[in-house]
Amino acid sequence: MDSTPVPTWRNSRLTRAARKGCGQGNIRANRGVHGIGEMAVAGSKVNLERRAEIGRARRAKTRVTLLKAAFELLGKEGGRSARIEEICQTANVARGTFYNYFTSVDEMFKALTFDISHDFNDATRAVIRRVPAGAIRSAFALRYYLHKAYADREWGWAMVNLSAGGPIFGEETYSYATQSIQEGMITGQFNIPSLDIGRDLMMGATLSAMITIVRGDPGQDYPEAVVGQILRGLGVNEPLIAKCVSPALPDPFDFLANHGAAPEMGIADEFGLLN
């Protein structure tokens, strides 16, 4: 923080000069001092704005520190039982500091879920919005999540533990899953009794598969095997399932950087998967 004292009319050398000038009727000097005084006031305003900026930066940094501590605890088996005291101890902050940012541990977990999934969702959607809606789009999304857990076990455990007390994989991902099931039903590729049954089948099986992945090593092709079975449960035909699980997945972040985000409505079949 800037420790430079803010000039005041009480202790400033300019104050004494202003008094002297006024007392002697020196209009020119008084005007000059008045102008300098305005500059000092402007400088004080800038100083206060800078202090406010520093304060906001410190708040943001502390919030990130708390979220990182929670991720460290949640990113392992049994992490869901993490308590506020443990989070504060890991973050090296007082318990009272926690409540300056979150009203409860559940609120923090909700924020953390978004924090560790949102950018990944944005990147994967850059790809999946460019493939046909329905089975292929759903399969790409599920494969991305399972391969991500395979590559980053800490992330996988965090997603598993955070899913225990709220929507599976967070509200944003849950909403996307609902949309995927709707698209599959509209296209006629999913043969299921209801949207809820389809979504629960998709999300529940994916969560269970993610637990299997982070606990052991079921094989690099395990994500594709699981997704294929999920699609069969949704009523997808075998030729289409092959098109869902066979194509290699591009790195989503590289793809996003090179191609940008796809329109919200998506693009019919940019990769030619239905040819």
N, C-alpha and C positions, 0 to 999 in steps of 0.2 A: 504494500500500500504506500502511496506517496506520502511522505512525512512532512513535506513542505508546508509550513503554517499558512493558513489563509489570512491575507492582510485584512486588518480591521481599521476603522477610523480612530479607534482609541489608542492603539499603540504604533500606528504607522508614522514614519518620518514625513510622509506626505500630509498627514493631518496637521502637524505642526506648521509645515510650510503654508498650508491653506489658511490656517488661522492668522499667521503673520501677514500673508498677502491681503486678506480681507481687512485686517486691522489698519493697514497702511493705505488702503484704498488702491492697491496696485491691481488694476483690473486685468492687465495682460497676464501677470503672474497667476492671478486667481483662475483665469480661464485655462491656462496651461495645466495647472494642478487639477482643475475639474476634469479635464480630458483624461489625464493620467488616472484619476480616480475611477472614471468610467471603465477604463481598461482593467483596473484592479478588480472591479466588480464582475466584469466579464470573465476574468481569469478565475475568480472564485467559483463562478457557475460551471466553468469547464472542469475545475478541480472536483466539484461535487458530482458531476456527471461521470467523471473518471472513477471516483470512489464507488459510485453505484454500479458501474460496469464491472469493477473488480469484485464487488460483492456478489453479483450475479454469477460471475465465473467461478467463484469459490463455492457457491451453492451447487452449481452444476457439477463441479468436480467431486463434492462430497456425495451427491446423489449417485454418481457413477461408481464411486468407491463402495457405497453400500450395495449397489446392484452386482458389482464384481464379487463382493464377499458372499452374497447370496448364491451366485452362480457357482462359486467354488464349493460351497456346501451342498448344493443341489446336484452338482455334476458327478455324483457318485451314488452307489446303491445305498438306499436308506436315507437319502438326502431330504426327502419330504418332511422328515421330523425336525428339521432345522428350526430353532427358536430364535426369537428376536435377540436374546442375550448372546447367542452364538454368532449371529450375524454381526452384531456390534463389536464383539470381541475380535472377530476376523477382520473387520474394517478398521479396528482401532479407534472407535468413536464411542462417546457416551450413549447410554440408552436414550436419554432425552433427545439427542440429536436425531435418532431414528424417527421420532414423531414430528420432527420439523419437515419431514419429507413424505411420510406414509402414516396413515391412521391405523394400519394393522399389517400383520405379516401377509395376509391374503391380498391386500391391495398391492403390496410390494411384489408378490409372486405374479400377479396379473401384469404389472408393469414389466417385470423381467421376461415373462413369456413373450410379450410384444417385442421387447428389446432384442431378444435372441432369434426371433423368427421373421420379423417384418422384412428386413433386407433380403433374407433368403427367399421369402415368398415373392418379393418384387422381382428378383432375378429369375426364379423358376417360371414365373408367369410370363416373363418376356419370351420364354421358349414355348410353354404350353398354350399360350394364346395364339400361337402360329400353327398349331396342329388341329385336326378336326375335333369338334366338340363331341363329348360323349365318352366312349370307352378309352380311346387313345389319349385324350387329354387327362382323364382321371388316372390312367396307368402311369403316364409320365410324372404326374405330381406325386403319386405314391412311391414310385421308384426313386425319385429325387430324395424324398424324406428318408427312406430306408438306407440308401447309399450314404447320405449325410451322416446318419447315426453310425454307420460302419466306419466311416473315415474319421469321425470325431466322437469318441465314446463319451467324453464329458458332456458335449452338447446333447447326445442321445439320452444320457441319464437325466439331464436337466429337463428335457422335454417330457420324459416319462414321469418324473416326480411332479412336475408342474401340472401334468394332466390329471393327477390323482384328485385334485381338489377343485377342478373347474372343467370347462369344455376341453375335450381332447385336443392337444397341441395349440390351445388358445382360441380366443373368440374369432380372430381373423381367419385362421386356417379352418376352423369349424365352419365358418360362413362359406368359404371357398368350396369345402367338401359338399355342403348342401347344394350349392350352385352346380357342382359337377354331377351330382345325382339327378338334379332336375334336367340338365342337358341330356344325360343318358336316357332318361325316360321320354323326353320330347323326341329324340331321334329314333326311339324304338329299339335302341341297342341294349337297354336294361329291361329285363322282364322280372319285375319285383312288385309285391303287393302295395307298397307305399314308399314315399320318400324317406320317412323315418327309419323304416326297416333297412332300406338301402344304405343310408348314411351310417347307421349303427353297425351294419355289417362291414362296411368299408373302414370306418375309423377304429372300431374295436379290434378288427383283425390286424390292422396296421400297427396299432399300439402294442398288441401282443407280440407281433413280429419284431418290433423295435426292442422290446425287452429281451427277446431271445438273442438278438444281435449284440446288445451291449453286455450281456452276461457271458457270451462265449464267441465261438467262431463257426457259425453254421455254413460258411462257404460264400464266396463272392457272388454266386448266382442265386443265393437265397432270396434277395429282394424280388427278382423276376419270377421265381417259383411261387412266392407268396402272392404277388400281384396277379399272376395267372389264375390262382385258385380263387382269389377274391372276385375276379371278373367272371369266373364260372358260376360263383354263387349269385352274381347279379344277372345271370342269364345270357352272357355274351357268347356268341358262337366261336368255335375254335379258330377258323381262319382269321377272324378279327383279333382274337387274343394274340395270335402270332405276330400281328402287326403292332400290337401294343407293347410287347415285351422284348422284341428282337432288336429294334433300332438302338444304336449307341446314343447315350445322352450327352449332349454338348455341355461343357462347363457353363453353368448358368450365368456366372458373373462376367466371364469373358464374352458370352453371347450378348448380354445386356449392354456391355460397353461398346461392342461392335455394331449392334443392330438397334439398340434402343428398345424402349418398352413398346409392346404391341398395343393396338387400339383395344379398348375395353371389350368391344364385341368380338374381338379376335379375328384371325385370318383363316379362311377355310382349310387350306392344306398346303402351306408353304413348302413343306418338306416332301410333298408327293407321296405320303404314306398310304394313300388309298388307291394308288395306281396299280 
